[in-house]
Amino acid sequence: MERWIEKNGRVFYLASGDPVLGRGSFKAGCAGQLAAPHGLCVLDASRLPPFELPAAARRALEKGRLTVVNASRPGWERMLEPPATGKKRVNLLALGDVGSTLLTGLKLLGGDVISSIGVCDLDERLAARWEFEMGQISLPWDYDAFPPVEAVGMERLFDCDVFVFVASRGIPPVGSDVKDVRMAQFESNAAIVRRYARMAREQHFSGLWAAVSDPVDPLAKTAYLESNRDENGVWDGMGLLPEQVQGYGLGVMNARAAYYARRDGRFASFLADGRAFGPHGEGLWIANSLSRYDEALSRELTEQTLSANLRLRELGFKPYVAPALSSGALSLLLTLRGEWHCGSVFLDGVYLGCKNRCTPAGIETELLDAIPDALYAHLEDAAARLKAIL
């Protein structure tokens, strides 16, 4: 098979890989990612093998136009098509505390990239309420500054460019003794995801599936896997591409780490070049600094970040405002603008949180020169934890 394809001003490298657990496609940041395209090493240039590029591919790489495609996946040809441009239609499922707060953020801040927002809930009164409320938010004499909001039925749920999954069931109440609230929700929320993943498959949904409900990262993988099974539960690869799904849970973890870094000078280096990696929950790792990495400081900052939601529960409140805005609305808007953000993308067979952005050549993950061994071990641990879940 010919490994190189030139199309629409872009160059594609057809890589091999697992048809289920391999990445679908992504923007190459260096030549070594073509030799090892699917594992965690794509985040670390020092761990990638050498790879010789032909002249045309080298020029495409320099211009940000080189895309790696997993040609072992059924229907890989879809990945050669150029992405849609212009403002996006966003549909949001479920209008509880998180969904309604996220909606407010998109409405007020998304006019530059969102054409309109559809809202849907099993309780049709909630959809009607939020259409009514959002319709009365506007600037005087500039009535088109914010995207319009309309209630949509289930039949139109995937008539959009971005589907935001915020549905949830069985959230432990404030005051309960459940320690890992996110994982307590997995089984019940996974059942909901399966239903809508099959709906996305049936309607040939080609947009972005944004997983916001907890636990974000396993539910993102559930959506990907379930959409690719036929009516007998057999994998056929005819559903969502792995890069069509992204988890939105890391944004608030990064923001919580910044909150503690501003309050404690020992963590101040995080504000300059710290990073959040991994899932929204157990397995998360906060690096205090990339240039001055300190294992002990990173561990302490990680522990504080992980327990921040429990601190709010101890005050008697559900921790949903910061997640809905930092992980949800703000991260989604950065995605649509093609800017760097914190989110979970498909790496090493799981959805793992890292700094990434969407480009015309595909998803681009931040490529670091050299990740310290101790930090890289935490990334491997996070991936192993996620693999154990699903």
C-alpha positions as CSV (number, residue, x, y, z in Angstrom):
1,M,0.0,0.0,0.0
2,E,1.2,3.5,-0.9
3,R,2.1,5.2,2.4
4,W,1.8,8.8,1.2
5,I,-1.2,10.7,-0.2
6,E,-1.4,14.4,-1.2
7,K,-4.8,15.9,-1.2
8,N,-6.3,19.4,-0.8
9,G,-2.9,20.9,0.0
10,R,-2.3,18.4,2.8
11,V,0.0,15.4,3.0
12,F,-1.2,12.2,4.7
13,Y,0.9,9.4,6.0
14,L,-1.0,6.0,6.2
15,A,0.2,4.3,9.3
16,S,-0.7,0.8,10.6
17,G,-2.2,0.2,14.0
18,D,-4.9,-1.6,16.0
19,P,-8.2,-0.9,14.2
20,V,-10.0,-0.5,17.6
21,L,-7.5,0.8,20.1
22,G,-5.2,2.7,17.7
23,R,-5.6,6.4,17.0
24,G,-7.7,7.4,14.0
25,S,-5.8,10.4,12.7
26,F,-3.9,13.4,14.1
27,K,-1.6,16.3,13.2
28,A,2.0,15.3,13.2
29,G,4.3,17.5,15.3
30,C,7.5,15.7,14.5
31,A,8.7,12.9,12.2
32,G,9.1,10.4,15.1
33,Q,5.3,10.4,15.7
34,L,4.9,8.6,12.3
35,A,7.0,5.7,13.5
36,A,5.2,5.4,16.9
37,P,1.8,7.1,16.4
38,H,-0.4,5.5,19.0
39,G,1.2,5.5,22.4
40,L,2.0,8.0,25.1
41,C,5.4,8.6,23.6
42,V,3.8,11.0,21.1
43,L,3.8,13.5,23.9
44,D,7.6,13.3,24.4
45,A,10.0,13.9,21.5
46,S,12.9,12.3,23.4
47,R,11.1,9.0,23.5
48,L,10.2,8.8,19.8
49,P,12.3,6.8,17.3
50,P,14.0,8.5,14.3
51,F,12.0,8.5,11.0
52,E,13.2,9.7,7.6
53,L,10.7,11.9,5.8
54,P,10.6,12.5,2.0
55,A,11.0,16.2,1.0
56,A,7.3,16.8,0.3
57,A,6.3,15.4,3.7
58,R,9.1,17.4,5.5
59,R,7.7,20.6,3.9
60,A,4.2,19.7,5.0
61,L,5.3,19.0,8.5
62,E,7.0,22.4,8.7
63,K,3.8,24.1,7.5
64,G,1.6,22.1,9.9
65,R,-0.1,20.2,7.1
66,L,1.0,16.6,7.8
67,T,-1.6,14.2,9.0
68,V,-1.1,10.7,10.3
69,V,-4.0,8.3,9.4
70,N,-4.5,4.8,10.8
71,A,-5.2,2.9,7.6
72,S,-6.0,-0.3,9.6
73,R,-9.4,1.2,10.6
74,P,-12.5,0.5,8.5
75,G,-13.5,3.6,6.5
76,W,-10.2,5.3,7.0
77,E,-10.8,7.3,3.8
78,R,-13.2,9.5,5.8
79,M,-10.2,11.0,7.6
80,L,-8.9,12.5,4.3
81,E,-11.8,14.9,4.0
82,P,-11.2,18.6,5.0
83,P,-12.9,19.7,8.2
84,A,-15.9,22.0,8.0
85,T,-15.3,25.7,8.6
86,G,-17.4,28.5,9.9
87,K,-19.5,28.8,13.0
88,K,-20.8,25.7,14.6
89,R,-24.2,24.5,15.7
90,V,-24.0,23.1,19.3
91,N,-26.7,20.7,20.8
92,L,-26.6,20.1,24.5
93,L,-28.3,17.2,26.2
94,A,-29.5,17.5,29.8
95,L,-30.2,20.8,31.6
96,G,-29.5,20.1,35.3
97,D,-27.0,22.2,37.3
98,V,-24.0,21.4,35.1
99,G,-25.9,21.6,31.8
100,S,-27.6,24.9,32.5
101,T,-24.4,26.5,33.8
102,L,-22.5,25.3,30.8
103,L,-25.3,26.6,28.5
104,T,-25.0,30.1,30.1
105,G,-21.3,30.2,29.5
106,L,-21.7,29.2,25.8
107,K,-24.5,31.7,25.3
108,L,-22.5,34.6,26.8
109,L,-19.1,33.8,25.4
110,G,-19.6,31.9,22.2
111,G,-20.9,34.3,19.7
112,D,-17.7,34.3,17.6
113,V,-17.8,30.5,17.0
114,I,-21.3,29.3,17.7
115,S,-24.2,29.9,15.2
116,S,-26.9,28.5,17.5
117,I,-27.5,26.2,20.5
118,G,-30.1,23.5,20.7
119,V,-31.1,22.3,24.2
120,C,-32.7,19.0,25.0
121,D,-33.9,17.2,28.2
122,L,-36.1,14.3,29.0
123,D,-38.1,16.8,31.0
124,E,-39.4,19.0,28.1
125,R,-40.3,21.7,30.6
126,L,-36.6,22.2,31.3
127,A,-35.8,22.7,27.6
128,A,-38.7,25.1,27.3
129,R,-37.6,27.0,30.4
130,W,-34.0,27.5,29.2
131,E,-35.0,28.5,25.7
132,F,-37.3,31.1,27.4
133,E,-34.6,32.3,29.8
134,M,-31.8,32.4,27.2
135,G,-34.0,34.2,24.8
136,Q,-34.2,37.1,27.2
137,I,-30.4,37.6,27.5
138,S,-29.1,40.1,25.0
139,L,-27.2,43.4,24.7
140,P,-29.3,46.4,24.1
141,W,-29.5,47.3,20.4
142,D,-27.2,44.4,19.5
143,Y,-29.6,41.6,19.6
144,D,-27.6,39.2,17.5
145,A,-24.4,39.4,19.6
146,F,-25.2,36.1,21.3
147,P,-26.1,32.8,19.6
148,P,-29.8,32.0,19.8
149,V,-31.1,29.0,21.9
150,E,-33.9,26.7,20.9
151,A,-35.5,23.6,22.4
152,V,-35.0,20.5,20.2
153,G,-36.5,17.0,20.4
154,M,-34.6,13.8,20.4
155,E,-35.1,13.4,16.6
156,R,-32.9,16.5,16.1
157,L,-30.3,15.8,18.8
158,F,-27.6,15.0,16.3
159,D,-28.4,17.6,13.8
160,C,-25.4,19.7,14.8
161,D,-21.7,20.1,14.6
162,V,-21.0,19.6,18.4
163,F,-23.0,17.3,20.7
164,V,-22.4,18.0,24.4
165,F,-23.3,15.1,26.6
166,V,-24.1,16.3,30.1
167,A,-26.7,13.7,31.1
168,S,-26.2,12.1,34.4
169,R,-28.0,9.8,36.8
170,G,-27.4,8.8,40.4
171,I,-25.2,11.6,41.7
172,P,-24.4,10.9,45.4
173,P,-26.1,13.5,47.6
174,V,-24.1,16.1,49.6
175,G,-23.2,14.6,52.9
176,S,-23.0,11.0,51.7
177,D,-19.9,8.9,52.6
178,V,-19.0,8.1,48.9
179,K,-15.4,9.0,48.4
180,D,-15.1,8.7,44.7
181,V,-18.3,10.4,43.5
182,R,-17.2,10.2,39.8
183,M,-16.8,6.4,39.6
184,A,-20.0,5.9,41.6
185,Q,-21.8,7.3,38.6
186,F,-20.1,5.2,35.9
187,E,-22.4,2.2,35.5
188,S,-25.6,4.3,35.4
189,N,-24.1,7.0,33.1
190,A,-22.5,4.4,30.8
191,A,-26.0,3.0,30.1
192,I,-27.2,6.4,29.1
193,V,-24.1,6.9,26.9
194,R,-24.8,3.6,25.1
195,R,-28.2,4.7,24.1
196,Y,-27.1,8.0,22.5
197,A,-23.9,6.5,21.0
198,R,-26.1,4.1,19.0
199,M,-28.3,7.1,18.0
200,A,-25.2,8.9,16.8
201,R,-24.3,5.9,14.8
202,E,-27.7,5.5,13.2
203,Q,-27.7,9.2,12.2
204,H,-24.2,9.1,10.8
205,F,-23.1,11.9,13.1
206,S,-19.9,13.5,11.8
207,G,-19.3,16.2,14.5
208,L,-17.6,16.3,17.8
209,W,-19.0,14.3,20.8
210,A,-18.1,16.3,23.9
211,A,-18.2,14.1,27.0
212,V,-18.8,16.2,30.1
213,S,-20.6,13.9,32.5
214,D,-18.6,12.0,35.2
215,P,-16.5,9.9,34.9
216,V,-15.6,11.9,31.8
217,D,-12.7,9.7,30.5
218,P,-14.3,6.2,30.7
219,L,-17.6,7.7,29.3
220,A,-15.8,9.1,26.3
221,K,-14.4,5.7,25.5
222,T,-17.8,4.1,26.1
223,A,-19.3,6.5,23.5
224,Y,-16.5,5.6,21.0
225,L,-16.8,1.9,21.5
226,E,-20.5,1.6,21.6
227,S,-21.1,3.7,18.5
228,N,-18.9,1.2,16.5
229,R,-20.9,-1.9,17.3
230,D,-23.6,-3.3,15.1
231,E,-27.0,-4.5,16.3
232,N,-25.4,-7.8,17.5
233,G,-22.8,-6.0,19.5
234,V,-20.0,-6.8,17.0
235,W,-17.4,-4.2,16.3
236,D,-17.5,-3.0,12.8
237,G,-15.8,0.5,13.0
238,M,-18.8,2.2,11.3
239,G,-19.5,4.7,14.2
240,L,-17.6,7.6,15.7
241,L,-14.0,8.0,14.9
242,P,-11.8,8.1,18.0
243,E,-10.9,11.7,17.4
244,Q,-14.6,12.7,17.1
245,V,-14.9,12.1,20.8
246,Q,-13.2,14.3,23.5
247,G,-13.5,14.3,27.2
248,Y,-14.0,17.6,29.0
249,G,-12.9,17.2,32.6
250,L,-9.3,18.2,32.8
251,G,-10.0,22.0,32.5
252,V,-11.3,22.4,36.0
253,M,-8.5,20.2,37.4
254,N,-6.0,22.6,35.8
255,A,-7.9,25.6,37.1
256,R,-8.0,24.1,40.6
257,A,-4.3,23.5,40.5
258,A,-3.8,27.2,39.5
259,Y,-6.1,28.2,42.4
260,Y,-3.9,26.5,44.9
261,A,-0.7,27.8,43.2
262,R,-1.9,31.4,43.5
263,R,-2.5,30.8,47.3
264,D,0.7,29.0,48.1
265,G,4.1,30.4,46.8
266,R,5.6,26.9,46.9
267,F,3.5,26.0,43.9
268,A,4.0,29.3,42.0
269,S,6.0,27.5,39.3
270,F,2.8,25.8,38.1
271,L,1.5,29.2,36.9
272,A,4.5,29.6,34.6
273,D,4.9,26.1,33.1
274,G,2.9,23.5,35.1
275,R,0.7,21.0,33.5
276,A,-2.3,18.8,34.3
277,F,-2.3,15.2,32.8
278,G,-4.6,12.3,33.0
279,P,-8.3,11.7,33.9
280,H,-10.8,13.9,35.8
281,G,-10.3,11.9,39.0
282,E,-8.1,9.1,40.3
283,G,-5.0,8.9,38.1
284,L,-4.8,12.7,37.6
285,W,-1.3,14.1,38.0
286,I,-0.4,17.8,38.3
287,A,3.2,18.6,37.3
288,N,4.3,21.6,39.4
289,S,6.6,22.6,36.5
290,L,8.0,21.1,33.3
291,S,11.4,22.9,33.5
292,R,11.8,22.4,37.3
293,Y,9.8,19.3,38.0
294,D,9.6,18.3,41.7
295,E,8.0,15.0,42.6
296,A,7.1,15.9,46.1
297,L,5.5,19.3,45.3
298,S,3.7,17.8,42.3
299,R,2.2,15.1,44.6
300,E,1.0,17.6,47.1
301,L,-0.5,19.8,44.5
302,T,-2.2,16.8,42.9
303,E,-3.7,15.7,46.2
304,Q,-5.1,19.2,46.9
305,T,-6.5,19.4,43.4
306,L,-8.2,16.0,43.6
307,S,-9.8,16.8,47.0
308,A,-11.1,20.3,46.0
309,N,-14.5,19.0,45.2
310,L,-14.7,17.3,48.6
311,R,-13.9,20.7,50.3
312,L,-16.9,22.2,48.6
313,R,-19.1,19.3,49.6
314,E,-18.0,19.8,53.2
315,L,-19.4,23.3,53.0
316,G,-22.7,21.8,52.0
317,F,-22.7,22.5,48.2
318,K,-22.4,20.4,45.1
319,P,-19.3,21.3,43.1
320,Y,-20.7,22.0,39.7
321,V,-20.1,25.7,38.8
322,A,-16.3,25.5,38.2
323,P,-16.5,22.2,36.3
324,A,-19.4,23.4,34.1
325,L,-17.4,26.5,33.1
326,S,-13.7,25.6,33.3
327,S,-14.0,22.0,31.9
328,G,-17.2,22.7,29.9
329,A,-18.0,26.0,28.4
330,L,-14.5,27.6,28.4
331,S,-12.7,24.4,27.1
332,L,-15.4,23.8,24.4
333,L,-15.0,27.4,23.2
334,L,-11.2,27.0,23.1
335,T,-11.7,23.8,21.1
336,L,-13.9,25.5,18.5
337,R,-11.4,28.4,18.2
338,G,-8.6,26.0,17.5
339,E,-6.8,27.1,20.7
340,W,-4.8,25.1,23.2
341,H,-6.9,23.6,26.0
342,C,-7.0,20.8,28.5
343,G,-9.0,17.8,27.4
344,S,-9.0,14.0,27.0
345,V,-8.0,12.7,23.6
346,F,-7.5,9.1,22.4
347,L,-4.0,7.9,23.3
348,D,-2.7,4.4,24.0
349,G,-6.2,3.0,23.8
350,V,-7.8,5.3,26.4
351,Y,-9.0,8.9,26.6
352,L,-6.2,10.6,28.5
353,G,-6.1,14.3,29.4
354,C,-3.4,16.6,28.1
355,K,-2.9,19.9,26.4
356,N,-4.2,19.8,22.9
357,R,-5.9,21.7,20.1
358,C,-8.0,21.1,17.0
359,T,-6.3,22.1,13.7
360,P,-7.2,21.7,10.0
361,A,-4.7,18.8,9.9
362,G,-6.3,17.1,12.9
363,I,-5.9,17.0,16.7
364,E,-2.5,18.2,17.8
365,T,-1.2,17.2,21.2
366,E,1.5,19.2,22.9
367,L,4.9,17.8,22.1
368,L,7.4,18.3,24.9
369,D,11.1,18.0,24.4
370,A,11.7,15.6,27.3
371,I,9.2,14.5,30.0
372,P,11.0,13.6,33.3
373,D,11.0,9.9,33.9
374,A,9.1,10.3,37.2
375,L,6.4,12.3,35.5
376,Y,6.2,10.0,32.5
377,A,5.6,7.1,34.9
378,H,2.5,8.9,36.3
379,L,1.2,9.2,32.7
380,E,1.7,5.4,32.3
381,D,-0.1,4.8,35.6
382,A,-3.0,7.0,34.5
383,A,-3.4,5.0,31.3
384,A,-3.2,1.7,33.1
385,R,-5.9,2.8,35.5
386,L,-8.2,3.8,32.7
387,K,-7.6,0.5,30.8
388,A,-8.6,-1.3,34.0
389,I,-12.0,0.5,34.0
390,L,-12.9,-0.3,30.4
